[in-house]
């Protein structure tokens, strides 16, 4: 199955289809870094909506030199959306855009001594560029600035502790888009 998907992707990339600007109604699957999978929907020639989702599961076991054992497990997920306002028509298959983005997420960690719940949100604005070497494939990169807030609730032997933190910072992202149909 994996080999078939890779072969199909390579054939698609090497096909002689001319690249063009993204058309209204065109839908694609996005994969990016930092970790996120989503879709992109071009509602018009100048606007696209990009919802995304990210999730992780982890577990660990440890032993110390005194014979003690510890186990912990955790789960996190986040959902978000970006709006991409394209600044003009494609020039040499490159389009630039500005993009506000909002995400919300939750993470939980359970171990032998502590239970932690963390919720967080991020709001940012970015400048990006999207390059389409062929009609059904694009790469993108973004650079922006945003605000994040995180709230942590920890339950342990001493009771419940709650903490909130805010931070401002630079946001970067890179990814690929595989367009479906059309």
C-alpha atoms as one frame of an Amber mdcrd trajectory, in Angstrom:
protein
   0.000   0.000   0.000   2.757   2.455   0.992   4.758   1.663  -2.143   1.682
   2.239  -4.328   1.026   5.622  -2.687   4.687   6.650  -3.160   4.678   5.543
  -6.800   1.446   7.450  -7.453   2.896  10.570  -5.801   6.092  10.405  -7.874
   4.107   9.931 -11.100   1.943  12.903 -10.180   4.980  15.099  -9.530   6.676
  14.100 -12.757   3.572  14.422 -14.938   3.740  17.096 -17.640   0.693  19.005
 -16.354   1.357  22.731 -16.396   1.216  24.473 -13.046  -1.356  27.189 -12.542
  -2.820  29.354  -9.831  -5.175  27.597  -7.467  -8.721  27.716  -8.773 -11.879
  28.556  -6.874 -13.358  25.468  -5.237 -10.098  23.521  -5.413  -9.504  21.295
  -2.364  -6.243  19.790  -1.151  -4.725  17.843   1.736  -2.003  19.642   3.710
   0.853  18.172   5.713   3.176  20.491   7.562   5.786  21.127  10.190   5.206
  21.793  13.036   3.079  18.647  13.116  -0.306  19.204  11.529  -2.539  17.560
   8.970  -5.426  19.385   7.390  -7.218  20.465   4.261  -7.183  23.628   2.201
 -10.230  24.922   0.359  -9.929  27.788  -2.118 -13.237  29.630  -1.688 -12.224
  32.194  -4.338  -9.154  33.224  -6.341  -8.033  35.417  -3.405  -9.144  33.450
  -0.301  -8.490  29.952   1.051  -9.478  28.332   4.349  -7.089  25.827   5.966
  -8.441  23.860   8.989  -5.930  21.552  10.717  -5.617  18.928  13.433  -2.688
  17.585  15.450  -2.625  14.725  17.971  -0.017  12.738  19.911  -0.069   9.759
  22.281   2.850   8.690  24.466   3.647   6.277  27.277   6.822   5.586  29.230
   8.133   3.199  31.859  11.246   3.792  33.934  13.268   1.916  36.535  15.760
   3.459  38.926  18.819   1.864  40.523  16.911   1.308  43.808  14.301  -0.948
  42.211  11.654   1.732  41.850   9.376   1.743  38.849   7.326   4.524  37.325
   4.823   4.657  34.502   3.361   7.639  32.726   1.125   8.219  29.745  -0.103
  11.253  27.923  -2.267  12.495  25.102  -2.477  15.841  23.341  -4.552  17.223
  20.517  -5.184  20.584  18.938  -7.463  21.971  16.270  -7.105  25.196  14.351
  -7.813  27.138  11.218  -6.081  29.686   9.006  -7.471  32.037   6.388  -5.101
  32.727   3.488  -5.609  36.051   1.671  -3.600  35.929  -1.541  -1.942  39.242
  -2.404  -2.102  38.873  -6.174  -2.112  36.457  -9.083   0.534  33.782  -9.427
   3.878  34.942 -10.790   6.085  32.078 -12.018   3.787  29.678 -10.104   4.413
  31.532  -6.812   1.676  33.222  -4.777   2.177  35.260  -1.628  -0.416  35.619
   1.102  -1.120  36.885   4.609  -2.741  34.528   7.065  -4.371  34.940  10.471
  -4.448  31.637  12.410  -6.077  30.398  15.604  -5.548  27.038  17.365  -6.835
  25.496  20.584  -5.613  22.336  22.235  -5.529  20.152  25.323  -2.926  17.824
  26.781  -3.174  15.365  29.676  -0.451  13.439  31.449  -1.044  10.710  34.044
   1.708   9.123  36.090   2.057   7.398  39.458   2.162  10.664  41.450   0.700
  13.502  39.352  -2.130  14.140  36.933  -1.721  17.197  34.696  -4.228  18.889
  32.394  -2.984  21.611  30.089  -5.151  23.656  27.747  -3.679  26.188  25.357
  -4.544  28.508  22.505  -2.505  30.426  19.958  -3.409  33.390  17.760  -0.945
  34.494  15.088  -0.532  36.344  11.824   1.895  35.226   9.121   3.245  36.145
   5.714   3.604  33.160   3.409   4.496  32.011  -0.078   3.167  29.025  -1.995
   4.985  27.485  -4.979   3.170  25.138  -7.398   5.646  23.281  -9.661   2.714
  21.213 -11.031  -1.043  21.704 -10.877  -1.758  19.165  -8.103   1.210  19.806
  -5.812   2.399  22.882  -3.899   4.894  23.674  -1.184   4.488  26.555   1.246
   6.440  28.433   3.877   5.274  30.968   6.466   6.836  33.400   8.910   4.811
  35.295  11.471   4.298  36.424  15.020   1.766  35.320  17.592   0.477  35.111
  21.150   0.098  31.851  23.080  -1.617  31.185  26.382  -1.367  27.988  28.389
  -3.272  26.957  31.528  -1.960  24.059  33.622  -3.850  22.232  36.342  -1.833
  19.730  38.347  -3.291  17.320  40.899  -0.958  15.555  43.302  -0.428  14.746
  46.952  -0.297  18.428  47.921  -3.655  19.216  46.260  -4.498  21.049  43.041
  -2.210  23.722  41.580  -3.277  25.961  38.700  -0.938  28.142  36.629  -1.416
  30.300  33.541   1.309  31.606  31.247   1.364  33.837  28.159   4.085  34.250
  25.594   4.722  36.169  22.386   6.953  34.734  19.725   7.892  34.020  16.154
   5.945  31.349  14.273   7.325  29.463  11.277   5.768  26.693   9.226   6.557
  24.708   6.083   4.501  22.097   4.325   3.127  20.484   1.219  -0.312  20.444
  -0.401  -1.665  17.611  -2.556  -4.692  18.828  -4.533  -7.585  16.458  -5.115
  -9.558  16.210  -8.366  -9.999  18.951 -10.950
